[in-house]
Amino acid sequence: MNDRIGRIDLMNIASLDLNLLRVFDALMRERSVTRAGERIGLSQPAVSSALNRLRHLVGDPLFIREGNVMVPTPRAASLGEAVREAMSRIDSVFSEQAVFDPATSRRTFRLLGSDYFSTMLMPELSVRVLGAAPGVLLQFLDGGPRAMPHVLSAGTIDLTLAPPVEIPEWAAFQYLFRSRLVAAARRDEEGLSAAGIAAGDTIPIDIFCSLPQVVCSTDGGLSKSVDTALNARGRRRRVVLTMPHFHAVALAIAQGGVIGSLPAQYAQRFAAELGLAIYELPVGFEEMDMGMYWHRRYDTDGAHRWLRDQVQAVLAE
């Protein structure tokens, strides 16, 4: 037995069934008796009863309640990774032959990404999933690529959606579409109109750098890919505002007074609605291959493959 797991009373080992391990794994993921029960389809009393059995078997409290949060003890923390890996292997063995029936499933799927995907993907995905799988719950969490390795390894997220990032060998990637950046401004933006620059034109670098700009930045940083390209030419733009989400950037542009850069598909989606004009940036960029990432332990999982197919179908449209 792995030393990290420690010893469990051999007289009680026959009582250690998979349901107890599933409860333990759910509690480690959710840190809540209620949410753990929802995750694995058990009532709150059933989860509490299983936890009490585990405590007796292991000889440790395992979780201490702090307000509404169940905080794992050091013993639980040492067990967590090994139990999670064991459960994943068991699930993968049986899922290879399991047939996923979306019509009867009550699975919860969690996706992670920027508001680009929550806006461009989730409304249509929810309609598609609701029609085929009315019992499925979709949850989209806001987060960037930096969080991806941790949340996928921990099993708290099923899919992350992001531009190309360096991934561990245990992660899988599937291409979805290509994206590039464009400049956006209000249709009657004074600085561009006065210079005779029409929608679809490339904004000259001198004018581009002189206009006040809004930048999409989740951490408040001012240097983005546009700035890297400008700096290579010895130029610098005039940033006056940062916002954490693309839609907030688009709304700020629509109010006038600032221009900004947005993913092309996003800008095209909201141009008519917000009264935006789209221009080419004065510095070029290679198109980025946007995609989805997941842990390879779900490669053959029927439910997970179904979810990936739905995401790809929506974004392909």
ZADO-1210 file (C-alpha; in nm, 4 decimals, padded with zeros to 6 digits):
<atoms>
<atom x="00.0000" y="00.0000" z="00.0000" code="MET" pos="1"/>
<atom x="00.1250" y="00.3491" z="-00.0813" code="ASN" pos="2"/>
<atom x="00.2962" y="00.5089" z="00.2208" code="ASP" pos="3"/>
<atom x="00.1020" y="00.8304" z="00.1563" code="ARG" pos="4"/>
<atom x="-00.2211" y="00.6528" z="00.2289" code="ILE" pos="5"/>
<atom x="-00.1142" y="00.5234" z="00.5655" code="GLY" pos="6"/>
<atom x="-00.2535" y="00.2172" z="00.7378" code="ARG" pos="7"/>
<atom x="-00.6184" y="00.1328" z="00.7814" code="ILE" pos="8"/>
<atom x="-00.7225" y="-00.1197" z="01.0430" code="ASP" pos="9"/>
<atom x="-00.7132" y="-00.4551" z="00.8597" code="LEU" pos="10"/>
<atom x="-01.0048" y="-00.5775" z="01.0713" code="MET" pos="11"/>
<atom x="-01.2185" y="-00.3068" z="00.9051" code="ASN" pos="12"/>
<atom x="-01.0903" y="-00.3274" z="00.5481" code="ILE" pos="13"/>
<atom x="-01.3835" y="-00.5445" z="00.4355" code="ALA" pos="14"/>
<atom x="-01.6135" y="-00.2559" z="00.5198" code="SER" pos="15"/>
<atom x="-01.4327" y="-00.0180" z="00.2867" code="LEU" pos="16"/>
<atom x="-01.6585" y="-00.0183" z="-00.0204" code="ASP" pos="17"/>
<atom x="-01.6426" y="00.1957" z="-00.3319" code="LEU" pos="18"/>
<atom x="-01.9356" y="00.4084" z="-00.2209" code="ASN" pos="19"/>
<atom x="-01.7332" y="00.5298" z="00.0760" code="LEU" pos="20"/>
<atom x="-01.4424" y="00.6186" z="-00.1489" code="LEU" pos="21"/>
<atom x="-01.6761" y="00.8053" z="-00.3843" code="ARG" pos="22"/>
<atom x="-01.8129" y="01.0049" z="-00.0916" code="VAL" pos="23"/>
<atom x="-01.4611" y="01.0845" z="00.0272" code="PHE" pos="24"/>
<atom x="-01.3540" y="01.1937" z="-00.3224" code="ASP" pos="25"/>
<atom x="-01.6648" y="01.4112" z="-00.3626" code="ALA" pos="26"/>
<atom x="-01.6021" y="01.5779" z="-00.0255" code="LEU" pos="27"/>
<atom x="-01.2406" y="01.6472" z="-00.1208" code="MET" pos="28"/>
<atom x="-01.3573" y="01.8124" z="-00.4417" code="ARG" pos="29"/>
<atom x="-01.6572" y="02.0051" z="-00.3083" code="GLU" pos="30"/>
<atom x="-01.5689" y="02.0710" z="00.0597" code="ARG" pos="31"/>
<atom x="-01.9425" y="02.0615" z="00.1282" code="SER" pos="32"/>
<atom x="-02.1683" y="01.7753" z="00.2379" code="VAL" pos="33"/>
<atom x="-02.4596" y="01.9130" z="00.0350" code="THR" pos="34"/>
<atom x="-02.2637" y="01.9706" z="-00.2864" code="ARG" pos="35"/>
<atom x="-02.0843" y="01.6370" z="-00.2486" code="ALA" pos="36"/>
<atom x="-02.4211" y="01.4637" z="-00.2309" code="GLY" pos="37"/>
<atom x="-02.5428" y="01.6490" z="-00.5400" code="GLU" pos="38"/>
<atom x="-02.2277" y="01.5490" z="-00.7244" code="ARG" pos="39"/>
<atom x="-02.2729" y="01.1754" z="-00.6675" code="ILE" pos="40"/>
<atom x="-02.6527" y="01.1574" z="-00.6335" code="GLY" pos="41"/>
<atom x="-02.6811" y="01.0986" z="-00.2571" code="LEU" pos="42"/>
<atom x="-02.8833" y="01.2773" z="00.0067" code="SER" pos="43"/>
<atom x="-02.7103" y="01.4871" z="00.2725" code="GLN" pos="44"/>
<atom x="-02.7854" y="01.2309" z="00.5478" code="PRO" pos="45"/>
<atom x="-02.6409" y="00.9526" z="00.3302" code="ALA" pos="46"/>
<atom x="-02.3196" y="01.1503" z="00.2791" code="VAL" pos="47"/>
<atom x="-02.2940" y="01.2234" z="00.6522" code="SER" pos="48"/>
<atom x="-02.3494" y="00.8547" z="00.7339" code="SER" pos="49"/>
<atom x="-02.0789" y="00.7486" z="00.4878" code="ALA" pos="50"/>
<atom x="-01.8416" y="01.0065" z="00.6342" code="LEU" pos="51"/>
<atom x="-01.8988" y="00.8708" z="00.9836" code="ASN" pos="52"/>
<atom x="-01.8174" y="00.5190" z="00.8607" code="ARG" pos="53"/>
<atom x="-01.5005" y="00.6475" z="00.6981" code="LEU" pos="54"/>
<atom x="-01.3980" y="00.8254" z="01.0158" code="ARG" pos="55"/>
<atom x="-01.4385" y="00.4995" z="01.2083" code="HIS" pos="56"/>
<atom x="-01.2424" y="00.3001" z="00.9519" code="LEU" pos="57"/>
<atom x="-00.9541" y="00.5456" z="00.9250" code="VAL" pos="58"/>
<atom x="-00.9468" y="00.6573" z="01.2858" code="GLY" pos="59"/>
<atom x="-00.9391" y="01.0241" z="01.1897" code="ASP" pos="60"/>
<atom x="-01.2018" y="01.3041" z="01.1655" code="PRO" pos="61"/>
<atom x="-01.0994" y="01.3538" z="00.8001" code="LEU" pos="62"/>
<atom x="-01.3006" y="01.6789" z="00.7670" code="PHE" pos="63"/>
<atom x="-01.3555" y="01.9609" z="01.0157" code="ILE" pos="64"/>
<atom x="-01.6441" y="02.1990" z="00.9610" code="ARG" pos="65"/>
<atom x="-01.5540" y="02.5688" z="00.9437" code="GLU" pos="66"/>
<atom x="-01.8787" y="02.7526" z="00.8811" code="GLY" pos="67"/>
<atom x="-02.0168" y="02.6058" z="00.5599" code="ASN" pos="68"/>
<atom x="-01.6829" y="02.4563" z="00.4513" code="VAL" pos="69"/>
<atom x="-01.5551" y="02.1064" z="00.5283" code="MET" pos="70"/>
<atom x="-01.1783" y="02.1469" z="00.5741" code="VAL" pos="71"/>
<atom x="-00.9731" y="01.8268" z="00.5227" code="PRO" pos="72"/>
<atom x="-00.7383" y="01.7155" z="00.7988" code="THR" pos="73"/>
<atom x="-00.3749" y="01.6347" z="00.7129" code="PRO" pos="74"/>
<atom x="-00.4737" y="01.2665" z="00.7008" code="ARG" pos="75"/>
<atom x="-00.7492" y="01.3390" z="00.4484" code="ALA" pos="76"/>
<atom x="-00.5127" y="01.5499" z="00.2415" code="ALA" pos="77"/>
<atom x="-00.2626" y="01.2620" z="00.2288" code="SER" pos="78"/>
<atom x="-00.5378" y="01.0249" z="00.1143" code="LEU" pos="79"/>
<atom x="-00.6943" y="01.2594" z="-00.1402" code="GLY" pos="80"/>
<atom x="-00.4647" y="01.2224" z="-00.4393" code="GLU" pos="81"/>
<atom x="-00.4380" y="00.8432" z="-00.4132" code="ALA" pos="82"/>
<atom x="-00.8149" y="00.7978" z="-00.3768" code="VAL" pos="83"/>
<atom x="-00.8845" y="01.0323" z="-00.6685" code="ARG" pos="84"/>
<atom x="-00.6445" y="00.8434" z="-00.8942" code="GLU" pos="85"/>
<atom x="-00.7906" y="00.5078" z="-00.7880" code="ALA" pos="86"/>
<atom x="-01.1459" y="00.6224" z="-00.8574" code="MET" pos="87"/>
<atom x="-01.0456" y="00.7653" z="-01.1956" code="SER" pos="88"/>
<atom x="-00.8907" y="00.4348" z="-01.2986" code="ARG" pos="89"/>
<atom x="-01.1963" y="00.2401" z="-01.1880" code="ILE" pos="90"/>
<atom x="-01.4258" y="00.4821" z="-01.3738" code="ASP" pos="91"/>
<atom x="-01.2179" y="00.4588" z="-01.6912" code="SER" pos="92"/>
<atom x="-01.2264" y="00.0764" z="-01.6870" code="VAL" pos="93"/>
<atom x="-01.6045" y="00.0643" z="-01.6727" code="PHE" pos="94"/>
<atom x="-01.6728" y="00.3705" z="-01.8886" code="SER" pos="95"/>
<atom x="-01.5096" y="00.2080" z="-02.1907" code="GLU" pos="96"/>
<atom x="-01.8106" y="-00.0209" z="-02.2167" code="GLN" pos="97"/>
<atom x="-02.0684" y="00.2105" z="-02.0637" code="ALA" pos="98"/>
<atom x="-02.3244" y="00.3705" z="-02.2937" code="VAL" pos="99"/>
<atom x="-02.4056" y="00.7304" z="-02.2092" code="PHE" pos="100"/>
<atom x="-02.7744" y="00.8121" z="-02.2404" code="ASP" pos="101"/>
<atom x="-02.8143" y="01.1916" z="-02.2402" code="PRO" pos="102"/>
<atom x="-03.1922" y="01.1658" z="-02.2114" code="ALA" pos="103"/>
<atom x="-03.1712" y="01.0051" z="-01.8660" code="THR" pos="104"/>
<atom x="-02.8410" y="01.1468" z="-01.7394" code="SER" pos="105"/>
<atom x="-02.8255" y="01.3746" z="-01.4368" code="ARG" pos="106"/>
<atom x="-02.4580" y="01.4518" z="-01.4795" code="ARG" pos="107"/>
<atom x="-02.3034" y="01.7870" z="-01.3908" code="THR" pos="108"/>
<atom x="-02.0462" y="01.9231" z="-01.6368" code="PHE" pos="109"/>
<atom x="-01.8119" y="02.2058" z="-01.5416" code="ARG" pos="110"/>
<atom x="-01.6277" y="02.4162" z="-01.7968" code="LEU" pos="111"/>
<atom x="-01.3638" y="02.6827" z="-01.7404" code="LEU" pos="112"/>
<atom x="-01.2691" y="02.9725" z="-01.9653" code="GLY" pos="113"/>
<atom x="-01.2880" y="03.3438" z="-02.0302" code="SER" pos="114"/>
<atom x="-01.6048" y="03.5402" z="-02.0954" code="ASP" pos="115"/>
<atom x="-01.5264" y="03.4971" z="-02.4651" code="TYR" pos="116"/>
<atom x="-01.6458" y="03.1363" z="-02.4342" code="PHE" pos="117"/>
<atom x="-01.9208" y="03.2022" z="-02.1812" code="SER" pos="118"/>
<atom x="-02.0675" y="03.4484" z="-02.4333" code="THR" pos="119"/>
<atom x="-01.9906" y="03.2789" z="-02.7641" code="MET" pos="120"/>
<atom x="-02.0482" y="02.9182" z="-02.6562" code="LEU" pos="121"/>
<atom x="-02.2650" y="02.8736" z="-02.3501" code="MET" pos="122"/>
<atom x="-02.6026" y="03.0209" z="-02.4567" code="PRO" pos="123"/>
<atom x="-02.6205" y="02.7968" z="-02.7653" code="GLU" pos="124"/>
<atom x="-02.4647" y="02.5013" z="-02.5839" code="LEU" pos="125"/>
<atom x="-02.7263" y="02.5213" z="-02.3098" code="SER" pos="126"/>
<atom x="-03.0088" y="02.5127" z="-02.5651" code="VAL" pos="127"/>
<atom x="-02.8497" y="02.2174" z="-02.7414" code="ARG" pos="128"/>
<atom x="-02.7872" y="02.0242" z="-02.4187" code="VAL" pos="129"/>
<atom x="-03.1296" y="02.1019" z="-02.2712" code="LEU" pos="130"/>
<atom x="-03.2965" y="01.9583" z="-02.5783" code="GLY" pos="131"/>
<atom x="-03.1047" y="01.6302" z="-02.5639" code="ALA" pos="132"/>
<atom x="-03.0274" y="01.5993" z="-02.1934" code="ALA" pos="133"/>
<atom x="-03.2852" y="01.7843" z="-01.9775" code="PRO" pos="134"/>
<atom x="-03.1398" y="01.6428" z="-01.6550" code="GLY" pos="135"/>
<atom x="-02.7839" y="01.7615" z="-01.7191" code="VAL" pos="136"/>
<atom x="-02.6469" y="02.0635" z="-01.5328" code="LEU" pos="137"/>
<atom x="-02.3916" y="02.2887" z="-01.7053" code="LEU" pos="138"/>
<atom x="-02.1684" y="02.5155" z="-01.4983" code="GLN" pos="139"/>
<atom x="-01.9249" y="02.7624" z="-01.6551" code="PHE" pos="140"/>
<atom x="-01.6539" y="02.9112" z="-01.4340" code="LEU" pos="141"/>
<atom x="-01.4508" y="03.2195" z="-01.5161" code="ASP" pos="142"/>
<atom x="-01.0780" y="03.1525" z="-01.5342" code="GLY" pos="143"/>
<atom x="-00.7665" y="03.1744" z="-01.7455" code="GLY" pos="144"/>
<atom x="-00.5166" y="02.9175" z="-01.8752" code="PRO" pos="145"/>
<atom x="-00.2986" y="02.9439" z="-01.5640" code="ARG" pos="146"/>
<atom x="-00.5583" y="02.7581" z="-01.3576" code="ALA" pos="147"/>
<atom x="-00.5959" y="02.4780" z="-01.6124" code="MET" pos="148"/>
<atom x="-00.3399" y="02.2194" z="-01.4893" code="PRO" pos="149"/>
<atom x="-00.4608" y="02.2378" z="-01.1296" code="HIS" pos="150"/>
<atom x="-00.8350" y="02.2167" z="-01.1959" code="VAL" pos="151"/>
<atom x="-00.8024" y="01.9377" z="-01.4524" code="LEU" pos="152"/>
<atom x="-00.5723" y="01.7347" z="-01.2296" code="SER" pos="153"/>
<atom x="-00.8019" y="01.7849" z="-00.9297" code="ALA" pos="154"/>
<atom x="-01.1066" y="01.6826" z="-01.1330" code="GLY" pos="155"/>
<atom x="-01.3026" y="01.9957" z="-01.0393" code="THR" pos="156"/>
<atom x="-01.3349" y="02.0942" z="-01.4074" code="ILE" pos="157"/>
<atom x="-01.4307" y="01.8710" z="-01.7013" code="ASP" pos="158"/>
<atom x="-01.3156" y="02.0987" z="-01.9832" code="LEU" pos="159"/>
<atom x="-01.1110" y="02.4146" z="-02.0114" code="THR" pos="160"/>
<atom x="-01.1332" y="02.6342" z="-02.3201" code="LEU" pos="161"/>
<atom x="-00.8334" y="02.8484" z="-02.4035" code="ALA" pos="162"/>
<atom x="-00.5766" y="02.9582" z="-02.6600" code="PRO" pos="163"/>
<atom x="-00.2631" y="02.7441" z="-02.7009" code="PRO" pos="164"/>
<atom x="-00.0822" y="02.6804" z="-02.3732" code="VAL" pos="165"/>
<atom x="00.1867" y="02.4398" z="-02.2634" code="GLU" pos="166"/>
<atom x="00.0151" y="02.1357" z="-02.1173" code="ILE" pos="167"/>
<atom x="00.1264" y="01.8364" z="-01.9073" code="PRO" pos="168"/>
<atom x="00.1545" y="01.4976" z="-02.0758" code="GLU" pos="169"/>
<atom x="-00.1622" y="01.3797" z="-01.9017" code="TRP" pos="170"/>
<atom x="-00.3744" y="01.6528" z="-02.0641" code="ALA" pos="171"/>
<atom x="-00.5436" y="01.6256" z="-02.4020" code="ALA" pos="172"/>
<atom x="-00.6159" y="01.9026" z="-02.6537" code="PHE" pos="173"/>
<atom x="-00.8728" y="01.9261" z="-02.9315" code="GLN" pos="174"/>
<atom x="-00.8693" y="02.2053" z="-03.1894" code="TYR" pos="175"/>
<atom x="-01.1908" y="02.4070" z="-03.2188" code="LEU" pos="176"/>
<atom x="-01.1306" y="02.7134" z="-03.4382" code="PHE" pos="177"/>
<atom x="-00.8831" y="02.9875" z="-03.5217" code="ARG" pos="178"/>
<atom x="-00.8998" y="03.3381" z="-03.3856" code="SER" pos="179"/>
<atom x="-00.7190" y="03.6656" z="-03.4446" code="ARG" pos="180"/>
<atom x="-00.7309" y="04.0142" z="-03.2979" code="LEU" pos="181"/>
<atom x="-00.8914" y="04.3154" z="-03.4624" code="VAL" pos="182"/>
<atom x="-00.9334" y="04.6768" z="-03.3596" code="ALA" pos="183"/>
<atom x="-01.2799" y="04.8036" z="-03.2685" code="ALA" pos="184"/>
<atom x="-01.4199" y="05.1536" z="-03.2229" code="ALA" pos="185"/>
<atom x="-01.7564" y="05.3236" z="-03.2106" code="ARG" pos="186"/>
<atom x="-01.8817" y="05.3813" z="-03.5648" code="ARG" pos="187"/>
<atom x="-01.8541" y="05.7592" z="-03.5350" code="ASP" pos="188"/>
<atom x="-01.5207" y="05.7611" z="-03.3476" code="GLU" pos="189"/>
<atom x="-01.3897" y="06.1120" z="-03.4082" code="GLU" pos="190"/>
<atom x="-01.0187" y="06.0403" z="-03.4421" code="GLY" pos="191"/>
<atom x="-01.0689" y="05.7757" z="-03.7081" code="LEU" pos="192"/>
<atom x="-01.3416" y="05.9619" z="-03.8958" code="SER" pos="193"/>
<atom x="-01.1328" y="06.2787" z="-03.9157" code="ALA" pos="194"/>
<atom x="-00.8439" y="06.0807" z="-04.0654" code="ALA" pos="195"/>
<atom x="-01.0732" y="05.9277" z="-04.3284" code="GLY" pos="196"/>
<atom x="-01.0200" y="05.5717" z="-04.2014" code="ILE" pos="197"/>
<atom x="-01.3137" y="05.3500" z="-04.2980" code="ALA" pos="198"/>
<atom x="-01.4291" y="05.0273" z="-04.1352" code="ALA" pos="199"/>
<atom x="-01.2164" y="04.7391" z="-04.2585" code="GLY" pos="200"/>
<atom x="-00.9111" y="04.9611" z="-04.3149" code="ASP" pos="201"/>
<atom x="-00.5839" y="04.9193" z="-04.1294" code="THR" pos="202"/>
<atom x="-00.5387" y="05.1904" z="-03.8682" code="ILE" pos="203"/>
<atom x="-00.2029" y="05.3639" z="-03.9264" code="PRO" pos="204"/>
<atom x="00.0344" y="05.3001" z="-03.6404" code="ILE" pos="205"/>
<atom x="00.0732" y="05.6699" z="-03.5534" code="ASP" pos="206"/>
<atom x="-00.3010" y="05.7193" z="-03.5167" code="ILE" pos="207"/>
<atom x="-00.3448" y="05.3868" z="-03.3387" code="PHE" pos="208"/>
<atom x="-00.0849" y="05.4736" z="-03.0739" code="CYS" pos="209"/>
<atom x="-00.2265" y="05.8233" z="-03.0220" code="SER" pos="210"/>
<atom x="-00.5853" y="05.7201" z="-02.9480" code="LEU" pos="211"/>
<atom x="-00.6887" y="05.6343" z="-02.5881" code="PRO" pos="212"/>
<atom x="-00.7443" y="05.2615" z="-02.5522" code="GLN" pos="213"/>
<atom x="-00.9144" y="05.0055" z="-02.3301" code="VAL" pos="214"/>
<atom x="-00.7365" y="04.6741" z="-02.2693" code="VAL" pos="215"/>
<atom x="-00.8817" y="04.3392" z="-02.1621" code="CYS" pos="216"/>
<atom x="-00.6734" y="04.2345" z="-01.8627" code="SER" pos="217"/>
<atom x="-00.7828" y="04.0033" z="-01.5812" code="THR" pos="218"/>
<atom x="-00.4935" y="04.1085" z="-01.3578" code="ASP" pos="219"/>
<atom x="-00.4682" y="04.4759" z="-01.4519" code="GLY" pos="220"/>
<atom x="-00.1512" y="04.4241" z="-01.6538" code="GLY" pos="221"/>
<atom x="-00.0958" y="04.6732" z="-01.9331" code="LEU" pos="222"/>
<atom x="00.1329" y="04.4730" z="-02.1605" code="SER" pos="223"/>
<atom x="-00.0486" y="04.2368" z="-02.3960" code="LYS" pos="224"/>
<atom x="00.0342" y="04.0766" z="-02.7301" code="SER" pos="225"/>
<atom x="-00.0488" y="04.4017" z="-02.9108" code="VAL" pos="226"/>
<atom x="00.1989" y="04.5869" z="-02.6931" code="ASP" pos="227"/>
<atom x="00.4701" y="04.3265" z="-02.7520" code="THR" pos="228"/>
<atom x="00.4324" y="04.3760" z="-03.1275" code="ALA" pos="229"/>
<atom x="00.4329" y="04.7548" z="-03.0896" code="LEU" pos="230"/>
<atom x="00.7377" y="04.7502" z="-02.8637" code="ASN" pos="231"/>
<atom x="00.9273" y="04.5510" z="-03.1273" code="ALA" pos="232"/>
<atom x="00.8789" y="04.8555" z="-03.3515" code="ARG" pos="233"/>
<atom x="00.9748" y="05.0973" z="-03.0780" code="GLY" pos="234"/>
<atom x="00.6166" y="05.2168" z="-03.0338" code="ARG" pos="235"/>
<atom x="00.3767" y="05.2354" z="-02.7415" code="ARG" pos="236"/>
<atom x="00.0016" y="05.2811" z="-02.7303" code="ARG" pos="237"/>
<atom x="-00.1991" y="05.5001" z="-02.4933" code="ARG" pos="238"/>
<atom x="-00.3828" y="05.2742" z="-02.2459" code="VAL" pos="239"/>
<atom x="-00.6308" y="05.4587" z="-02.0254" code="VAL" pos="240"/>
<atom x="-00.8533" y="05.1745" z="-01.9028" code="LEU" pos="241"/>
<atom x="-00.8300" y="04.8033" z="-01.8253" code="THR" pos="242"/>
<atom x="-01.1284" y="04.5707" z="-01.7896" code="MET" pos="243"/>
<atom x="-01.1337" y="04.2006" z="-01.6930" code="PRO" pos="244"/>
<atom x="-01.3820" y="04.0789" z="-01.9562" code="HIS" pos="245"/>
<atom x="-01.4167" y="04.1164" z="-02.3316" code="PHE" pos="246"/>
<atom x="-01.7804" y="04.2210" z="-02.3057" code="HIS" pos="247"/>
<atom x="-01.6905" y="04.5018" z="-02.0662" code="ALA" pos="248"/>
<atom x="-01.4246" y="04.6116" z="-02.3153" code="VAL" pos="249"/>
<atom x="-01.6813" y="04.6076" z="-02.5967" code="ALA" pos="250"/>
<atom x="-01.9263" y="04.8135" z="-02.3902" code="LEU" pos="251"/>
<atom x="-01.6566" y="05.0687" z="-02.3058" code="ALA" pos="252"/>
<atom x="-01.5706" y="05.1005" z="-02.6756" code="ILE" pos="253"/>
<atom x="-01.9402" y="05.1434" z="-02.7598" code="ALA" pos="254"/>
<atom x="-01.9652" y="05.4369" z="-02.5180" code="GLN" pos="255"/>
<atom x="-01.7035" y="05.6200" z="-02.7243" code="GLY" pos="256"/>
<atom x="-01.3812" y="05.7920" z="-02.6289" code="GLY" pos="257"/>
<atom x="-01.1673" y="05.4770" z="-02.6442" code="VAL" pos="258"/>
<atom x="-01.0787" y="05.2111" z="-02.8976" code="ILE" pos="259"/>
<atom x="-00.9653" y="04.8567" z="-02.8218" code="GLY" pos="260"/>
<atom x="-00.8696" y="04.5186" z="-02.9597" code="SER" pos="261"/>
<atom x="-01.1050" y="04.2185" z="-02.9533" code="LEU" pos="262"/>
<atom x="-01.1065" y="03.8646" z="-03.0957" code="PRO" pos="263"/>
<atom x="-01.2438" y="03.8893" z="-03.4485" code="ALA" pos="264"/>
<atom x="-01.5400" y="03.6533" z="-03.3970" code="GLN" pos="265"/>
<atom x="-01.6390" y="03.8362" z="-03.0796" code="TYR" pos="266"/>
<atom x="-01.6207" y="04.1784" z="-03.2461" code="ALA" pos="267"/>
<atom x="-01.8262" y="04.0554" z="-03.5423" code="GLN" pos="268"/>
<atom x="-02.0872" y="03.9027" z="-03.3106" code="ARG" pos="269"/>
<atom x="-02.1548" y="04.2336" z="-03.1303" code="PHE" pos="270"/>
<atom x="-02.0682" y="04.4943" z="-03.3951" code="ALA" pos="271"/>
<atom x="-02.4265" y="04.5597" z="-03.5075" code="ALA" pos="272"/>
<atom x="-02.5756" y="04.5339" z="-03.1588" code="GLU" pos="273"/>
<atom x="-02.3285" y="04.7775" z="-03.0002" code="LEU" pos="274"/>
<atom x="-02.2677" y="05.0030" z="-03.2995" code="GLY" pos="275"/>
<atom x="-01.9025" y="04.9077" z="-03.3448" code="LEU" pos="276"/>
<atom x="-01.6808" y="04.9416" z="-03.6494" code="ALA" pos="277"/>
<atom x="-01.4049" y="04.6866" z="-03.7026" code="ILE" pos="278"/>
<atom x="-01.0565" y="04.7705" z="-03.8309" code="TYR" pos="279"/>
<atom x="-00.7292" y="04.5915" z="-03.8938" code="GLU" pos="280"/>
<atom x="-00.4531" y="04.6443" z="-03.6405" code="LEU" pos="281"/>
<atom x="-00.1341" y="04.8199" z="-03.7552" code="PRO" pos="282"/>
<atom x="00.0703" y="04.5201" z="-03.6393" code="VAL" pos="283"/>
<atom x="00.0043" y="04.1692" z="-03.7629" code="GLY" pos="284"/>
<atom x="-00.0473" y="03.8525" z="-03.5597" code="PHE" pos="285"/>
<atom x="-00.0582" y="03.4860" z="-03.6423" code="GLU" pos="286"/>
<atom x="-00.4008" y="03.3331" z="-03.5932" code="GLU" pos="287"/>
<atom x="-00.4345" y="03.1325" z="-03.2717" code="MET" pos="288"/>
<atom x="-00.5727" y="02.7788" z="-03.2587" code="ASP" pos="289"/>
<atom x="-00.8373" y="02.7915" z="-02.9892" code="MET" pos="290"/>
<atom x="-00.9298" y="02.4606" z="-02.8326" code="GLY" pos="291"/>
<atom x="-01.0475" y="02.2576" z="-02.5376" code="MET" pos="292"/>
<atom x="-00.8370" y="02.0696" z="-02.2851" code="TYR" pos="293"/>
<atom x="-00.9209" y="01.7791" z="-02.0561" code="TRP" pos="294"/>
<atom x="-00.7547" y="01.5107" z="-01.8461" code="HIS" pos="295"/>
<atom x="-00.6760" y="01.1975" z="-02.0473" code="ARG" pos="296"/>
<atom x="-00.8492" y="00.9829" z="-01.7884" code="ARG" pos="297"/>
<atom x="-01.1735" y="01.0963" z="-01.9558" code="TYR" pos="298"/>
<atom x="-01.0649" y="01.0049" z="-02.3100" code="ASP" pos="299"/>
<atom x="-01.2981" y="00.7054" z="-02.3276" code="THR" pos="300"/>
<atom x="-01.5670" y="00.8258" z="-02.0881" code="ASP" pos="301"/>
<atom x="-01.8948" y="00.8213" z="-02.2815" code="GLY" pos="302"/>
<atom x="-02.0453" y="01.1242" z="-02.1081" code="ALA" pos="303"/>
<atom x="-01.7307" y="01.3296" z="-02.1485" code="HIS" pos="304"/>
<atom x="-01.6995" y="01.2432" z="-02.5163" code="ARG" pos="305"/>
<atom x="-02.0620" y="01.3467" z="-02.5628" code="TRP" pos="306"/>
<atom x="-01.9917" y="01.6839" z="-02.4004" code="LEU" pos="307"/>
<atom x="-01.6870" y="01.7407" z="-02.6212" code="ARG" pos="308"/>
<atom x="-01.8937" y="01.6620" z="-02.9285" code="ASP" pos="309"/>
<atom x="-02.1586" y="01.9170" z="-02.8268" code="GLN" pos="310"/>
<atom x="-01.8992" y="02.1898" z="-02.7697" code="VAL" pos="311"/>
<atom x="-01.7319" y="02.1233" z="-03.1030" code="GLN" pos="312"/>
<atom x="-02.0645" y="02.1208" z="-03.2873" code="ALA" pos="313"/>
<atom x="-02.1716" y="02.4578" z="-03.1437" code="VAL" pos="314"/>
<atom x="-01.8408" y="02.6319" z="-03.2145" code="LEU" pos="315"/>
<atom x="-01.8176" y="02.4818" z="-03.5630" code="ALA" pos="316"/>
<atom x="-02.1399" y="02.6633" z="-03.6470" code="GLU" pos="317"/>
</atoms>
